[in-house]
C-alpha cells in the first residue's frame, strides 16, 4: 500500500502524519475522524496506526507477521506493551490501531551523535533491567517476543521499557502461524538466538539472548556476532562466543561482562533461566557471583568451539514447554528476616521453610531481606557507623543462611531502611519480580493488635505473589530436651 496523506480517513480514523516508513509496515499518527456535525471524539491517549506493506515486491512474511500481531497484541496487558484499540481485516484495509507512547528507542543510546561518550555501567544496567522486566511481563503471559532489538524497545520518560512489534512473536496458546509457514530461522540476524536458528520459537531464554546482544552493543558499540547474511553465518552462534566486552572496552566492570556473556551462552540452559533473574542481577550488581567468565580478556579457545560444533551438528527443532512453566521452575524466593524480638525457634522455622522451597526448585534465587528503621541509622554518629550497622545486619543474615544448601542456588542479602516495614517488603517484592515471599507470622517486633493488621497480614493481603507465613516451631532436639526437663 502506498503512503497515505494527512487527512485520509480509514474506518473512522484520520491520518495525521507518517512517523515511520519501514520495509514491512508504515506507522502513522492518527486520531478519530470528525463526525458529520463537525464534532470529534477524543481518545484518552494518543493513537498510532500500523499498516503492513503489500506491494508486488513485498514477501508473504509481511502479511503473516501482520496476522501474528493482530492475533497477539489484543491479548497482551500491562505497562510494557501499547494498548490495543482496533484492527482492520484483510478484505478491506489491514491495520492495527494502538496506543502511541512517548519515549526513545534504544537506538538513541547507540547513536554516537546523540550519545558520543561511552555509556557508563550503571546506565547500561538500568536500560538492560528495564528491558528484562518488560520481557518477563510478556513471558508471564506465555508470549516470547523473538524480535527484540533496539528499534523495538521504547524507553518511557520514567525509565520503563515498552516492547513494540509482535509480528514475529509466539503465543503458547495461539497457533504459531510463522512455524506453520516455515520451520527455519525467523528474526533479525544480529539479535537472533541460537535455538531460533534451528526453528525453536517458544523458549523465553531466546529473548534473554537478544537482551544480551543489546547489552553488548550498549557496552562496546559493536554487535557481538557481526551482521551475518547467510544461514551458515547464523548457525555459527550455536557454538561461538563473542569477543569478551572488556577486551574491547577495558574500563567495563567484571560484573557487567559476567552478565552479558551469560546472556550470550550458546546453550540456552547456560543463560539466565528467566528475564526476571537477569533484571535482578542488573539491579543488584554488588550481589553478582563472579566467575572466570567475568574476568576473561581472551576469546574462547579453538577446542572448546570445536566440541560445541560437534554437539551443534545434530541440533534440530525441539518443542518448548509453556513460558510460564519455564519461569515458574526458577523463581525468586524472598525471605523476610526479622531482627528485633526474634527467637531462635522463629529463625529455625524460617530456615526450614526456605530449605524446603529451594529444595524442590533447582536454580531458584534466594533474596534475604531485613528492614531497619531510619531511626536506627540516624542515631549513629557518622556515615561509617551507619555502614557498620548495615554490615552487621548483612553478616547476621549470611550467618543465618549458612544452614541452607545453596549449591544450586544464588543468594543475595539486602538491608532496607523504611518506617513502614510492610510497604518496604511489598515494594521490594514488586520491584524485583519476586515469585514467593516467606516470612514469620509475627515479624519485626510488631505485636498482634486487635484492630491493626500485623506486617505479615499486610504483606499477605497486598503482595503480587505467593506468601508463605511460617509459625515458629522448635527443633525436634529442643522439644525432646524440654520434655526431659519437664519429667
N, C-alpha and C positions, 0 to 999 in steps of 0.2 A: 504494500500500500504506500502511495506517495505521501510526503509530508503534508500535514493538514495546516491550513492557515488559521490564524487567530480569528475567532468569530464563528468558526464551523460548529455545527450542533450535531451531537450524536446521542440519541436516546435521552434527551433532556439534560445533557452535559455540554457546556460551552467550552471550546478550546481557548485558552488564554495565551499560552506560549509553549513553544517546544523547548524542553530542558535538555534533552539528550537524543541524538540520532545514532543508535548503535547498529552493530551488524545483525542483531537478532530482533530488536524491537525499538520503537520510538516511545519516548516518555514526554508527556505533556502536563503542564499545569492546567487544571480545569476548575470550573465552578458550575453551579446549577444554572441552567439557561433561564432567561426571563420568561414569565408566563404571558398569556395573551393580554392581560391588563397591565403589563409592564412590571409587575412585582417580581422579585427574585428571592427564591428560597435560600436561606443562609445555612451553611453547614457548620457544625460545631467544631470542625477542624479543617485545615486546608486539604485539598484533594489533588491527586495525581492520577493520570490515566496512562496505562501501558498498552500499546497496540503492536502485535507482532508484525515483522516484515514478511510479506508474502508475495514477492515479485517472482518472476520466472526463474531468476538465478539463485533464489534462496532455497536452502535444503529443507527436507521434510522435518529435520530436527527442530526448526523454528516452531512449527505447528505442534509437534509433540510436546516440546517444553512448555508452550503456552497452555496446553491441556493439563500438563502436570501441575503448573502453578495455579490454574483455575481450580483444580481439584484440592490442592493442599492449603492455599492461603486462607480460604474461609474457615478452615478447621483450626487455625492457629490462634493462640491467645497470649496475652501478656505484653509487657512494655518493650520487648525486644524484637517485635515484628510490627509492620504497618497494619492498621486496622482495615479490614476488607469492607468495601461499600457496595459494589455492583459489578456485574460481568455481562458481556455481550456474547451471543452464541456465534458459532462458525458460519451459520447460514446467512447471516447479515454482516455484521462487523464484529470481529472478535476483539474484545478489550477487557481490561481489568481496571476498575477504579478503586483506589485505596488511599489511605491517609498519606499526605505529604509531610515529611518530617524534616525539620530544620536540623542542620548539622554538616559535618565534613566527613567525607570518606577517608579511610586510612591512606589513600593515595596522597592526601595533603601532607602527611608526615614523611612520605617517601619522596616528595618533590623537593629536590635540593635547592630550588629557587625560593620556595616557600619556607623551608627549614634548612638553611645552609649548614648550620652547625650539627654535628652528630648528636643524636638523641642520647640523653643520659639514661642509665639503667632504670631509675625509678619511673621515668616517663614510659619507657618500653614496657615495664612490668604492669603499669596501670592500664595501658592500652590493651595488652595481652589479656589481663584479668577481665577486663570489660567484655572482650570478645568471647572468652571462655565461659563467662556467666551466661551470655546470650545463647551460645551453643548448647550449654547444659539445659537451658529452658526449652529449647527445641527437642533435645533428646528425651526429656521427661514426657514430652508429648508424642513420643515414638516417631520422631522425624529426624533424619540425617540430612544436613544441608547439601553436602557433597560438591559445592562450588564456592567454598569460602575463599575469598581473595580480597585485596584491599578495596577494589571498586564496589564490592558487595557488602562492605561493613561501614555503617554510618555511625559516627560518634556524636551523640547529642551534646548540647552545651553543658549539661550537668555531668557528662562523663560516661553515661550509659551507652552501650552499643545496641544498634538496631541492625538486624540482618535483612538483606534485600535479595531479590531474585531467587525464587524457589523452582525455577524451571528444570533444574537437574536433580531436585531433591527426591527423597524416597520416604514415603509414609508407610509404616509397617502394616497399617490396617486398610490401605487402599491398593488397587492394582498398580504395579510398577510398570508404567507404560514404556519407559525407556528400556527396561530389561526385556520387555516383550519385543521391542523393536530390534534390539541388538545386545548381545552379551559380550561387550568389549569395553575398553576404557572410555568413560564418558566424564568429561570435566575439563578444566583449564590446565594445560600441560605443566605450568610452573608449580601449581599447588596440589595436583592430584596425588592421592596416596597410593602406595604400592599395591594394596589389595584391590583398589579400584581398577588398576591396570588389567587385572585378570577377571574383572566383572563383578566383584563383591560390592554391593550397594546398600548394605544395611548395618554397617559397623560404625558406631559413633566415634570410634578412635580414628576413623578417616578424617573427621573434622578436626580432631586433635592434631593430626599430622599437618593439615593445612594451616592451623594456627601457628604451629612450629615454623613453617615456611615464612609466614608473615613476621614472626618474631625475629627470625634470621635476617630478613630484609630490613626491618627497622633497626637492627643492631649493626649491620655491616653495609647496608646499601646494595647488597648483591643477592641474587637468587641462589639458594643452596645447591641446586642441581642444574643451573643454567636454564635454557629455554628449549627443551628437546622438541623436535619437529617430526620425529618418526616413532613408530611403535617400539623399535629396538631401543631408542633413546629413553623412552618412558620406562621400559622394562628394567633398565639398569638400576633404578631405585629400589628394586626388590632385594638388592644385595649391597648397594653402595651407601657409604656415609659421606656427608659433605665435609669440606674443609672446616675444621673447628673455628667457630666465630672469633675466638681470641687470637688465632693465627692471623686473622685479617684485621683485628682491632684489639691490640694487647691491653687496652685500658678497661675492657669489659670485665666485670667481676666473675669469679668462677661459678657462683650460684646461677647466674643467668645462662652461662654456657651449659651448665648441668641441665637446666630446664629445657633449653632449646634442643639439645641433642637427644634428650629423652623423648621429646615430641616427635623427632625425626627418625626414630628407630625403624629399620626396615620391617621388622616383625611387629605387628600390632600389639602382641602380648607384652612387648618390652616398653611400650609407651605408657603414658598416664592412662589408667583404666577408665577415667571419666574426665570430662571437661571441668567438673567441679573440683577434682583433685588438682588439676593444673591451676585453676584460679586460686586455690588455697595456697599453693607454693608461691605464686607470683604476688600474693597479698602478704605473705609472711616469709620473705626471703631469708631472714635470720634463722628460720626453723628448717631450712632445706638440708637434707643429708647429702653432703658432698662425696662424690666418688672420683675415681681416676678420670671419668668422662668429663668432669668439670675442669680438670687441670690440664688435660692434654693439649698440646700445641701442634702435634703431627697428625696427619690423617691416618685412618685405619690401614693396617698392613695388607699386603697382597694376599697372604694365605687366608686371612680372615674373610676377605672378599671372595676368594676362590671357593671356600667352604660354603659360604652363603649362596654363591652362584650355583653350586651343585644342588643345594636344597631347593633353590628357587626354580630350577629347571622343570620340576614336576608340579609346581604350584598351579592350581586351577581354581575355578569358582567353587565356593562352598557357601551354602545358605547361612545367614546370620540369625541369632535369636533376636527377640524384640529389644530395641534400645533401652527401654525402661527396665527390662530384666537384667541387661548387662550392667547398667549403672547401679541397680539395687544390690548387686553382688559385692560392690566395693564402696560401701557408704562412708561418710564422715561421721564418726561417733564422737559425741561431745559429752564429757563427764564434768559436772559442776562440783568442785571440791570445796566444802566449807572450811573455814579456817578459824572460826570462833565457836566456843561452846560445842565442840565436836568430840565424840567419844571414839575410842579405838574400834568399838563394835560397828559404828557407822562407817568408818573408813574401810574396815574389813569387808562389810557388806557391799559397799560401792565397788571395791576391787573385784569381788567375786562376780558381781553383775556385769562389770565391764569385761572380765575374762571370758564369761560365757558368751557375750555378744561378739567379741572378736574371734573366739574360737571357731565359730561357725561361718565366719566371713573372712577368709584369707584375702589379704590385700586391702582391707578396710583401714582407714586412717583414724587415729585417736587424737582428739584435741582435749587436753586437760585445762580447765578454766577455773580460776578463782576470782572473786570480785572483792575489792577492798574499798573502803570509804575514803573519799578525798581528805577527810579529817585526819586519817592516819598518816598521810603523806604531808599534809600542811603542818602537822605538829613536829616534823623533823627539822633539824637545824640547818640543813643545806641540801643542795641537789644531790650531793654524794650520799647523804643519809637516805634520801628518797630512793636512789639507785640501790643502796644496800638493802632497803626494805623489799624492793622488788626481787632482788636476788635471793633473799631469804625465802620468799614465797615460791619462787621457781625451784629452789633446792628442795623445799618441802614436798612439792608435787612430784619432782623427779624421784625422790626417795620413796614416795607412795607407789609410783609406777614400777619400781624395781621388782615387785612381786608378780608382775604380769609377764606373760610370754609374748614378746614383741618381735620375734624373729621374722615374721611375715607381715609386719605392720610398721608404718611410720608413726611416730608420736611427736606431738609438739605441746608446748606449755605456755600459757598465756595468763598474765595478770591484768585484769581490767579495773579501772577506777570509776566508780559510779555511786551516787547516793541511792538510786533505785536499783537494787540487785536484780529483780525480775526483769526489768526493762533492759538492763545491760546484757543479760543472758539471752533474751529474745532477739535483740539486735545482732548479737554475735551469731546466733543460730541462723538468722535470715541472711545476714551479710556473707556468710561463708557456706551457704547451701548445705547446712548440717542435716543429716538424714535421721539422726536419733539422738535424743538427749537423755542422759542417765543422771539422776540426782536423788538425794535422800528425801524422805517425806518431810523432814524438818531440817532445813539447812540455813547456814549463815547466821545462826544465833537467833532467828526470829521464832518467837513462841506462838503457838496456836492461840488465836484470839477468837472471841465469839462472833464478831461481826466483821473481821478483817481477814481476807484470804492470805495465807502464807505464800512465801516465794514459790514453792513447788506448785501450789494450786494455780497461781497466776501464770506460771510458765506452761503448765499442762493445758490451761484454758486457751492460751493465745499462741502457742508455738506453731510454726509452719511445718512441723514434722512430728514423728512419733516421740512420745515422752514416757520413759520408764521411771516410776517412783519406787525407790527401794526402802523397805523397812529395815532397821538395824537388826542384826542377828549376831550373837556371839559365836565365835568359832567353836566347833564341837569339843575341842580340848578344854576350852574355858568353861563350857557347860558341864563337862564331866567334873572339872575341878570344883565348880560351885556346888555340884551335887554331893561330892565327897565331904566338902567343908560343912554342909548342912547336916550330913549324917553324923 
